[in-house]
Amino acid sequence: MLGWALTFLVIAIIAAVFGFGGIAAASAGIAKILFFVFLALFVIALLARALRGSPPV
């Protein structure tokens, strides 16, 4: 998921450089949403692992 967020961020930067404002804004918005979804899932996974009692790797 983080890879997709980075992909949309790169698309947004390239679109902004070439002057496509609408595409850049949409790609940046998608990248932001994907990043926060990734962050939430990461925190949930950390909490689940801590509550389960598994030893850290």
N, CA, C, O and CB atoms as a CASP TS submission, in Angstrom:
PFRMAT TS
TARGET T0000
AUTHOR 0000-0000-0000
METHOD Language model
MODEL 1
PARENT N/A
ATOM      1  N   MET     1       0.828  -1.188   0.000  1.00  0.00           N
ATOM      2  CA  MET     1       0.000   0.000   0.000  1.00  0.00           C
ATOM      3  C   MET     1       0.872   1.250   0.000  1.00  0.00           C
ATOM      4  O   MET     1       0.544   2.252  -0.635  1.00  0.00           O
ATOM      5  CB  MET     1      -0.942  -0.001   1.207  1.00  0.00           C
ATOM      6  N   LEU     2       1.972   1.176   0.712  1.00  0.00           N
ATOM      7  CA  LEU     2       2.873   2.322   0.720  1.00  0.00           C
ATOM      8  C   LEU     2       3.467   2.545  -0.670  1.00  0.00           C
ATOM      9  O   LEU     2       3.722   3.682  -1.067  1.00  0.00           O
ATOM     10  CB  LEU     2       3.994   2.120   1.757  1.00  0.00           C
ATOM     11  N   GLY     3       3.683   1.468  -1.397  1.00  0.00           N
ATOM     12  CA  GLY     3       4.179   1.592  -2.768  1.00  0.00           C
ATOM     13  C   GLY     3       3.210   2.325  -3.674  1.00  0.00           C
ATOM     14  O   GLY     3       3.616   3.136  -4.507  1.00  0.00           O
ATOM     15  N   TRP     4       1.911   2.035  -3.507  1.00  0.00           N
ATOM     16  CA  TRP     4       0.894   2.737  -4.293  1.00  0.00           C
ATOM     17  C   TRP     4       0.863   4.212  -3.936  1.00  0.00           C
ATOM     18  O   TRP     4       0.727   5.061  -4.817  1.00  0.00           O
ATOM     19  CB  TRP     4      -0.489   2.112  -4.070  1.00  0.00           C
ATOM     20  N   ALA     5       0.988   4.527  -2.646  1.00  0.00           N
ATOM     21  CA  ALA     5       0.986   5.927  -2.226  1.00  0.00           C
ATOM     22  C   ALA     5       2.166   6.666  -2.846  1.00  0.00           C
ATOM     23  O   ALA     5       2.020   7.793  -3.318  1.00  0.00           O
ATOM     24  CB  ALA     5       1.032   6.036  -0.688  1.00  0.00           C
ATOM     25  N   LEU     6       3.332   6.033  -2.843  1.00  0.00           N
ATOM     26  CA  LEU     6       4.499   6.663  -3.453  1.00  0.00           C
ATOM     27  C   LEU     6       4.339   6.812  -4.962  1.00  0.00           C
ATOM     28  O   LEU     6       4.787   7.801  -5.542  1.00  0.00           O
ATOM     29  CB  LEU     6       5.749   5.857  -3.144  1.00  0.00           C
ATOM     30  N   THR     7       3.702   5.833  -5.596  1.00  0.00           N
ATOM     31  CA  THR     7       3.457   5.919  -7.037  1.00  0.00           C
ATOM     32  C   THR     7       2.574   7.105  -7.368  1.00  0.00           C
ATOM     33  O   THR     7       2.874   7.867  -8.287  1.00  0.00           O
ATOM     34  CB  THR     7       2.816   4.631  -7.553  1.00  0.00           C
ATOM     35  N   PHE     8       1.481   7.271  -6.623  1.00  0.00           N
ATOM     36  CA  PHE     8       0.597   8.407  -6.885  1.00  0.00           C
ATOM     37  C   PHE     8       1.273   9.728  -6.551  1.00  0.00           C
ATOM     38  O   PHE     8       0.999  10.741  -7.195  1.00  0.00           O
ATOM     39  CB  PHE     8      -0.694   8.268  -6.087  1.00  0.00           C
ATOM     40  N   LEU     9       2.157   9.734  -5.548  1.00  0.00           N
ATOM     41  CA  LEU     9       2.896  10.952  -5.240  1.00  0.00           C
ATOM     42  C   LEU     9       3.810  11.338  -6.394  1.00  0.00           C
ATOM     43  O   LEU     9       3.897  12.513  -6.751  1.00  0.00           O
ATOM     44  CB  LEU     9       3.710  10.775  -3.959  1.00  0.00           C
ATOM     45  N   VAL    10       4.491  10.361  -6.977  1.00  0.00           N
ATOM     46  CA  VAL    10       5.363  10.637  -8.126  1.00  0.00           C
ATOM     47  C   VAL    10       4.536  11.122  -9.318  1.00  0.00           C
ATOM     48  O   VAL    10       4.947  12.046 -10.019  1.00  0.00           O
ATOM     49  CB  VAL    10       6.173   9.372  -8.514  1.00  0.00           C
ATOM     50  N   ILE    11       3.387  10.512  -9.549  1.00  0.00           N
ATOM     51  CA  ILE    11       2.503  10.958 -10.635  1.00  0.00           C
ATOM     52  C   ILE    11       2.073  12.395 -10.406  1.00  0.00           C
ATOM     53  O   ILE    11       2.031  13.191 -11.344  1.00  0.00           O
ATOM     54  CB  ILE    11       1.265  10.043 -10.748  1.00  0.00           C
ATOM     55  N   ALA    12       1.750  12.734  -9.156  1.00  0.00           N
ATOM     56  CA  ALA    12       1.336  14.100  -8.836  1.00  0.00           C
ATOM     57  C   ALA    12       2.464  15.093  -9.091  1.00  0.00           C
ATOM     58  O   ALA    12       2.229  16.180  -9.618  1.00  0.00           O
ATOM     59  CB  ALA    12       0.881  14.190  -7.379  1.00  0.00           C
ATOM     60  N   ILE    13       3.674  14.725  -8.722  1.00  0.00           N
ATOM     61  CA  ILE    13       4.807  15.635  -8.933  1.00  0.00           C
ATOM     62  C   ILE    13       5.079  15.825 -10.414  1.00  0.00           C
ATOM     63  O   ILE    13       5.318  16.948 -10.859  1.00  0.00           O
ATOM     64  CB  ILE    13       6.065  15.105  -8.235  1.00  0.00           C
ATOM     65  N   ILE    14       5.046  14.747 -11.182  1.00  0.00           N
ATOM     66  CA  ILE    14       5.282  14.851 -12.625  1.00  0.00           C
ATOM     67  C   ILE    14       4.177  15.677 -13.292  1.00  0.00           C
ATOM     68  O   ILE    14       4.458  16.511 -14.152  1.00  0.00           O
ATOM     69  CB  ILE    14       5.359  13.443 -13.266  1.00  0.00           C
ATOM     70  N   ALA    15       2.927  15.446 -12.896  1.00  0.00           N
ATOM     71  CA  ALA    15       1.817  16.210 -13.476  1.00  0.00           C
ATOM     72  C   ALA    15       1.931  17.688 -13.117  1.00  0.00           C
ATOM     73  O   ALA    15       1.622  18.549 -13.941  1.00  0.00           O
ATOM     74  CB  ALA    15       0.465  15.652 -12.994  1.00  0.00           C
ATOM     75  N   ALA    16       2.368  17.988 -11.902  1.00  0.00           N
ATOM     76  CA  ALA    16       2.527  19.388 -11.505  1.00  0.00           C
ATOM     77  C   ALA    16       3.630  20.071 -12.302  1.00  0.00           C
ATOM     78  O   ALA    16       3.505  21.242 -12.661  1.00  0.00           O
ATOM     79  CB  ALA    16       2.828  19.484 -10.011  1.00  0.00           C
ATOM     80  N   VAL    17       4.711  19.345 -12.579  1.00  0.00           N
ATOM     81  CA  VAL    17       5.814  19.918 -13.352  1.00  0.00           C
ATOM     82  C   VAL    17       5.349  20.267 -14.764  1.00  0.00           C
ATOM     83  O   VAL    17       5.744  21.296 -15.312  1.00  0.00           O
ATOM     84  CB  VAL    17       7.005  18.937 -13.408  1.00  0.00           C
ATOM     85  N   PHE    18       4.509  19.411 -15.355  1.00  0.00           N
ATOM     86  CA  PHE    18       4.040  19.667 -16.709  1.00  0.00           C
ATOM     87  C   PHE    18       2.809  20.563 -16.766  1.00  0.00           C
ATOM     88  O   PHE    18       2.315  20.862 -17.853  1.00  0.00           O
ATOM     89  CB  PHE    18       3.740  18.373 -17.386  1.00  0.00           C
ATOM     90  N   GLY    19       2.307  20.997 -15.609  1.00  0.00           N
ATOM     91  CA  GLY    19       1.228  21.973 -15.590  1.00  0.00           C
ATOM     92  C   GLY    19      -0.172  21.400 -15.591  1.00  0.00           C
ATOM     93  O   GLY    19      -1.125  22.136 -15.847  1.00  0.00           O
ATOM     94  N   PHE    20      -0.334  20.126 -15.318  1.00  0.00           N
ATOM     95  CA  PHE    20      -1.657  19.526 -15.253  1.00  0.00           C
ATOM     96  C   PHE    20      -2.150  19.603 -13.808  1.00  0.00           C
ATOM     97  O   PHE    20      -1.981  18.661 -13.034  1.00  0.00           O
ATOM     98  CB  PHE    20      -1.634  18.048 -15.766  1.00  0.00           C
ATOM     99  N   GLY    21      -2.759  20.731 -13.457  1.00  0.00           N
ATOM    100  CA  GLY    21      -3.151  20.984 -12.071  1.00  0.00           C
ATOM    101  C   GLY    21      -4.193  20.029 -11.533  1.00  0.00           C
ATOM    102  O   GLY    21      -4.096  19.583 -10.390  1.00  0.00           O
ATOM    103  N   GLY    22      -5.196  19.706 -12.346  1.00  0.00           N
ATOM    104  CA  GLY    22      -6.253  18.817 -11.880  1.00  0.00           C
ATOM    105  C   GLY    22      -5.760  17.414 -11.600  1.00  0.00           C
ATOM    106  O   GLY    22      -6.111  16.809 -10.587  1.00  0.00           O
ATOM    107  N   ILE    23      -4.944  16.900 -12.504  1.00  0.00           N
ATOM    108  CA  ILE    23      -4.394  15.552 -12.320  1.00  0.00           C
ATOM    109  C   ILE    23      -3.446  15.535 -11.129  1.00  0.00           C
ATOM    110  O   ILE    23      -3.426  14.572 -10.362  1.00  0.00           O
ATOM    111  CB  ILE    23      -3.659  15.076 -13.599  1.00  0.00           C
ATOM    112  N   ALA    24      -2.665  16.592 -10.974  1.00  0.00           N
ATOM    113  CA  ALA    24      -1.726  16.661  -9.851  1.00  0.00           C
ATOM    114  C   ALA    24      -2.477  16.689  -8.526  1.00  0.00           C
ATOM    115  O   ALA    24      -2.081  16.007  -7.581  1.00  0.00           O
ATOM    116  CB  ALA    24      -0.823  17.902  -9.976  1.00  0.00           C
ATOM    117  N   ALA    25      -3.540  17.456  -8.445  1.00  0.00           N
ATOM    118  CA  ALA    25      -4.311  17.544  -7.202  1.00  0.00           C
ATOM    119  C   ALA    25      -4.988  16.218  -6.882  1.00  0.00           C
ATOM    120  O   ALA    25      -5.010  15.788  -5.729  1.00  0.00           O
ATOM    121  CB  ALA    25      -5.360  18.659  -7.299  1.00  0.00           C
ATOM    122  N   ALA    26      -5.538  15.576  -7.900  1.00  0.00           N
ATOM    123  CA  ALA    26      -6.205  14.290  -7.676  1.00  0.00           C
ATOM    124  C   ALA    26      -5.202  13.226  -7.240  1.00  0.00           C
ATOM    125  O   ALA    26      -5.481  12.461  -6.316  1.00  0.00           O
ATOM    126  CB  ALA    26      -6.938  13.835  -8.951  1.00  0.00           C
ATOM    127  N   SER    27      -4.059  13.167  -7.879  1.00  0.00           N
ATOM    128  CA  SER    27      -3.039  12.177  -7.520  1.00  0.00           C
ATOM    129  C   SER    27      -2.492  12.436  -6.120  1.00  0.00           C
ATOM    130  O   SER    27      -2.247  11.495  -5.367  1.00  0.00           O
ATOM    131  CB  SER    27      -1.894  12.192  -8.542  1.00  0.00           C
ATOM    132  N   ALA    28      -2.304  13.686  -5.774  1.00  0.00           N
ATOM    133  CA  ALA    28      -1.812  14.008  -4.431  1.00  0.00           C
ATOM    134  C   ALA    28      -2.853  13.618  -3.382  1.00  0.00           C
ATOM    135  O   ALA    28      -2.499  13.123  -2.313  1.00  0.00           O
ATOM    136  CB  ALA    28      -1.471  15.517  -4.318  1.00  0.00           C
ATOM    137  N   GLY    29      -4.125  13.838  -3.681  1.00  0.00           N
ATOM    138  CA  GLY    29      -5.182  13.443  -2.757  1.00  0.00           C
ATOM    139  C   GLY    29      -5.238  11.938  -2.558  1.00  0.00           C
ATOM    140  O   GLY    29      -5.389  11.460  -1.433  1.00  0.00           O
ATOM    141  N   ILE    30      -5.117  11.195  -3.644  1.00  0.00           N
ATOM    142  CA  ILE    30      -5.111   9.728  -3.552  1.00  0.00           C
ATOM    143  C   ILE    30      -3.891   9.260  -2.768  1.00  0.00           C
ATOM    144  O   ILE    30      -3.999   8.358  -1.937  1.00  0.00           O
ATOM    145  CB  ILE    30      -5.122   9.085  -4.965  1.00  0.00           C
ATOM    146  N   ALA    31      -2.742   9.859  -3.021  1.00  0.00           N
ATOM    147  CA  ALA    31      -1.528   9.471  -2.301  1.00  0.00           C
ATOM    148  C   ALA    31      -1.674   9.730  -0.808  1.00  0.00           C
ATOM    149  O   ALA    31      -1.232   8.924   0.011  1.00  0.00           O
ATOM    150  CB  ALA    31      -0.315  10.229  -2.849  1.00  0.00           C
ATOM    151  N   LYS    32      -2.291  10.850  -0.454  1.00  0.00           N
ATOM    152  CA  LYS    32      -2.480  11.175   0.961  1.00  0.00           C
ATOM    153  C   LYS    32      -3.412  10.175   1.633  1.00  0.00           C
ATOM    154  O   LYS    32      -3.142   9.714   2.742  1.00  0.00           O
ATOM    155  CB  LYS    32      -3.035  12.593   1.115  1.00  0.00           C
ATOM    156  N   ILE    33      -4.500   9.844   0.963  1.00  0.00           N
ATOM    157  CA  ILE    33      -5.457   8.877   1.524  1.00  0.00           C
ATOM    158  C   ILE    33      -4.792   7.512   1.698  1.00  0.00           C
ATOM    159  O   ILE    33      -4.928   6.889   2.751  1.00  0.00           O
ATOM    160  CB  ILE    33      -6.707   8.750   0.611  1.00  0.00           C
ATOM    161  N   LEU    34      -4.078   7.047   0.680  1.00  0.00           N
ATOM    162  CA  LEU    34      -3.411   5.747   0.766  1.00  0.00           C
ATOM    163  C   LEU    34      -2.356   5.726   1.859  1.00  0.00           C
ATOM    164  O   LEU    34      -2.184   4.713   2.537  1.00  0.00           O
ATOM    165  CB  LEU    34      -2.775   5.392  -0.568  1.00  0.00           C
ATOM    166  N   PHE    35      -1.649   6.835   2.037  1.00  0.00           N
ATOM    167  CA  PHE    35      -0.632   6.895   3.083  1.00  0.00           C
ATOM    168  C   PHE    35      -1.265   6.763   4.462  1.00  0.00           C
ATOM    169  O   PHE    35      -0.751   6.033   5.310  1.00  0.00           O
ATOM    170  CB  PHE    35       0.160   8.205   2.988  1.00  0.00           C
ATOM    171  N   PHE    36      -2.376   7.460   4.697  1.00  0.00           N
ATOM    172  CA  PHE    36      -3.014   7.390   6.007  1.00  0.00           C
ATOM    173  C   PHE    36      -3.668   6.027   6.246  1.00  0.00           C
ATOM    174  O   PHE    36      -3.709   5.556   7.382  1.00  0.00           O
ATOM    175  CB  PHE    36      -4.053   8.498   6.141  1.00  0.00           C
ATOM    176  N   VAL    37      -4.172   5.399   5.201  1.00  0.00           N
ATOM    177  CA  VAL    37      -4.710   4.040   5.347  1.00  0.00           C
ATOM    178  C   VAL    37      -3.565   3.087   5.699  1.00  0.00           C
ATOM    179  O   VAL    37      -3.713   2.239   6.579  1.00  0.00           O
ATOM    180  CB  VAL    37      -5.439   3.575   4.034  1.00  0.00           C
ATOM    181  N   PHE    38      -2.431   3.220   5.020  1.00  0.00           N
ATOM    182  CA  PHE    38      -1.264   2.403   5.340  1.00  0.00           C
ATOM    183  C   PHE    38      -0.823   2.623   6.783  1.00  0.00           C
ATOM    184  O   PHE    38      -0.518   1.668   7.496  1.00  0.00           O
ATOM    185  CB  PHE    38      -0.112   2.718   4.382  1.00  0.00           C
ATOM    186  N   LEU    39      -0.790   3.876   7.207  1.00  0.00           N
ATOM    187  CA  LEU    39      -0.361   4.186   8.565  1.00  0.00           C
ATOM    188  C   LEU    39      -1.304   3.574   9.597  1.00  0.00           C
ATOM    189  O   LEU    39      -0.853   3.031  10.606  1.00  0.00           O
ATOM    190  CB  LEU    39      -0.279   5.697   8.761  1.00  0.00           C
ATOM    191  N   ALA    40      -2.611   3.660   9.349  1.00  0.00           N
ATOM    192  CA  ALA    40      -3.590   3.083  10.273  1.00  0.00           C
ATOM    193  C   ALA    40      -3.445   1.568  10.338  1.00  0.00           C
ATOM    194  O   ALA    40      -3.475   0.997  11.427  1.00  0.00           O
ATOM    195  CB  ALA    40      -5.018   3.459   9.852  1.00  0.00           C
ATOM    196  N   LEU    41      -3.289   0.909   9.198  1.00  0.00           N
ATOM    197  CA  LEU    41      -3.127  -0.540   9.189  1.00  0.00           C
ATOM    198  C   LEU    41      -1.828  -0.969   9.868  1.00  0.00           C
ATOM    199  O   LEU    41      -1.780  -2.013  10.518  1.00  0.00           O
ATOM    200  CB  LEU    41      -3.163  -1.059   7.761  1.00  0.00           C
ATOM    201  N   PHE    42      -0.789  -0.172   9.718  1.00  0.00           N
ATOM    202  CA  PHE    42       0.479  -0.477  10.365  1.00  0.00           C
ATOM    203  C   PHE    42       0.354  -0.412  11.881  1.00  0.00           C
ATOM    204  O   PHE    42       0.854  -1.286  12.588  1.00  0.00           O
ATOM    205  CB  PHE    42       1.561   0.482   9.887  1.00  0.00           C
ATOM    206  N   VAL    43      -0.315   0.624  12.377  1.00  0.00           N
ATOM    207  CA  VAL    43      -0.510   0.759  13.823  1.00  0.00           C
ATOM    208  C   VAL    43      -1.384  -0.376  14.354  1.00  0.00           C
ATOM    209  O   VAL    43      -1.107  -0.925  15.420  1.00  0.00           O
ATOM    210  CB  VAL    43      -1.147   2.126  14.158  1.00  0.00           C
ATOM    211  N   ILE    44      -2.427  -0.727  13.623  1.00  0.00           N
ATOM    212  CA  ILE    44      -3.291  -1.840  14.046  1.00  0.00           C
ATOM    213  C   ILE    44      -2.499  -3.146  14.092  1.00  0.00           C
ATOM    214  O   ILE    44      -2.665  -3.943  15.015  1.00  0.00           O
ATOM    215  CB  ILE    44      -4.502  -1.985  13.089  1.00  0.00           C
ATOM    216  N   ALA    45      -1.646  -3.361  13.105  1.00  0.00           N
ATOM    217  CA  ALA    45      -0.826  -4.570  13.080  1.00  0.00           C
ATOM    218  C   ALA    45       0.157  -4.592  14.256  1.00  0.00           C
ATOM    219  O   ALA    45       0.378  -5.642  14.860  1.00  0.00           O
ATOM    220  CB  ALA    45      -0.062  -4.669  11.749  1.00  0.00           C
ATOM    221  N   LEU    46       0.737  -3.450  14.576  1.00  0.00           N
ATOM    222  CA  LEU    46       1.640  -3.386  15.721  1.00  0.00           C
ATOM    223  C   LEU    46       0.906  -3.682  17.023  1.00  0.00           C
ATOM    224  O   LEU    46       1.407  -4.425  17.866  1.00  0.00           O
ATOM    225  CB  LEU    46       2.304  -2.015  15.797  1.00  0.00           C
ATOM    226  N   LEU    47      -0.280  -3.104  17.187  1.00  0.00           N
ATOM    227  CA  LEU    47      -1.061  -3.348  18.398  1.00  0.00           C
ATOM    228  C   LEU    47      -1.496  -4.806  18.494  1.00  0.00           C
ATOM    229  O   LEU    47      -1.454  -5.396  19.574  1.00  0.00           O
ATOM    230  CB  LEU    47      -2.286  -2.436  18.432  1.00  0.00           C
ATOM    231  N   ALA    48      -1.906  -5.380  17.389  1.00  0.00           N
ATOM    232  CA  ALA    48      -2.335  -6.780  17.399  1.00  0.00           C
ATOM    233  C   ALA    48      -1.172  -7.690  17.767  1.00  0.00           C
ATOM    234  O   ALA    48      -1.345  -8.659  18.506  1.00  0.00           O
ATOM    235  CB  ALA    48      -2.913  -7.183  16.030  1.00  0.00           C
ATOM    236  N   ARG    49      -0.012  -7.384  17.262  1.00  0.00           N
ATOM    237  CA  ARG    49       1.168  -8.209  17.584  1.00  0.00           C
ATOM    238  C   ARG    49       1.552  -8.043  19.046  1.00  0.00           C
ATOM    239  O   ARG    49       1.934  -9.013  19.700  1.00  0.00           O
ATOM    240  CB  ARG    49       2.365  -7.834  16.678  1.00  0.00           C
ATOM    241  N   ALA    50       1.453  -6.823  19.566  1.00  0.00           N
ATOM    242  CA  ALA    50       1.799  -6.585  20.972  1.00  0.00           C
ATOM    243  C   ALA    50       0.789  -7.262  21.904  1.00  0.00           C
ATOM    244  O   ALA    50       1.177  -7.819  22.931  1.00  0.00           O
ATOM    245  CB  ALA    50       1.857  -5.068  21.263  1.00  0.00           C
ATOM    246  N   LEU    51      -0.489  -7.221  21.560  1.00  0.00           N
ATOM    247  CA  LEU    51      -1.515  -7.832  22.399  1.00  0.00           C
ATOM    248  C   LEU    51      -1.471  -9.353  22.334  1.00  0.00           C
ATOM    249  O   LEU    51      -1.835 -10.029  23.296  1.00  0.00           O
ATOM    250  CB  LEU    51      -2.889  -7.339  21.985  1.00  0.00           C
ATOM    251  N   ARG    52      -1.030  -9.885  21.212  1.00  0.00           N
ATOM    252  CA  ARG    52      -0.946 -11.332  21.048  1.00  0.00           C
ATOM    253  C   ARG    52       0.212 -11.898  21.851  1.00  0.00           C
ATOM    254  O   ARG    52       0.201 -13.078  22.201  1.00  0.00           O
ATOM    255  CB  ARG    52      -0.794 -11.698  19.570  1.00  0.00           C
ATOM    256  N   GLY    53       1.203 -11.084  22.146  1.00  0.00           N
ATOM    257  CA  GLY    53       2.310 -11.526  22.959  1.00  0.00           C
ATOM    258  C   GLY    53       3.433 -12.168  22.188  1.00  0.00           C
ATOM    259  O   GLY    53       4.260 -12.864  22.778  1.00  0.00           O
ATOM    260  N   SER    54       3.491 -11.961  20.901  1.00  0.00           N
ATOM    261  CA  SER    54       4.582 -12.531  20.106  1.00  0.00           C
ATOM    262  C   SER    54       5.872 -11.772  20.408  1.00  0.00           C
ATOM    263  O   SER    54       5.856 -10.551  20.565  1.00  0.00           O
ATOM    264  CB  SER    54       4.253 -12.474  18.582  1.00  0.00           C
ATOM    265  N   PRO    55       6.982 -12.490  20.489  1.00  0.00           N
ATOM    266  CA  PRO    55       8.252 -11.796  20.711  1.00  0.00           C
ATOM    267  C   PRO    55       8.659 -10.995  19.473  1.00  0.00           C
ATOM    268  O   PRO    55       8.397 -11.419  18.347  1.00  0.00           O
ATOM    269  CB  PRO    55       9.357 -12.804  21.078  1.00  0.00           C
ATOM    270  N   PRO    56       9.282  -9.866  19.669  1.00  0.00           N
ATOM    271  CA  PRO    56       9.715  -9.076  18.506  1.00  0.00           C
ATOM    272  C   PRO    56      10.774  -9.821  17.706  1.00  0.00           C
ATOM    273  O   PRO    56      11.533 -10.620  18.255  1.00  0.00           O
ATOM    274  CB  PRO    56      10.261  -7.707  18.953  1.00  0.00           C
ATOM    275  N   VAL    57      10.817  -9.560  16.439  1.00  0.00           N
ATOM    276  CA  VAL    57      11.756 -10.252  15.553  1.00  0.00           C
ATOM    277  C   VAL    57      13.123  -9.653  15.700  1.00  0.00           C
ATOM    278  O   VAL    57      14.064 -10.093  15.039  1.00  0.00           O
ATOM    279  CB  VAL    57      11.299 -10.182  14.092  1.00  0.00           C
TER
END
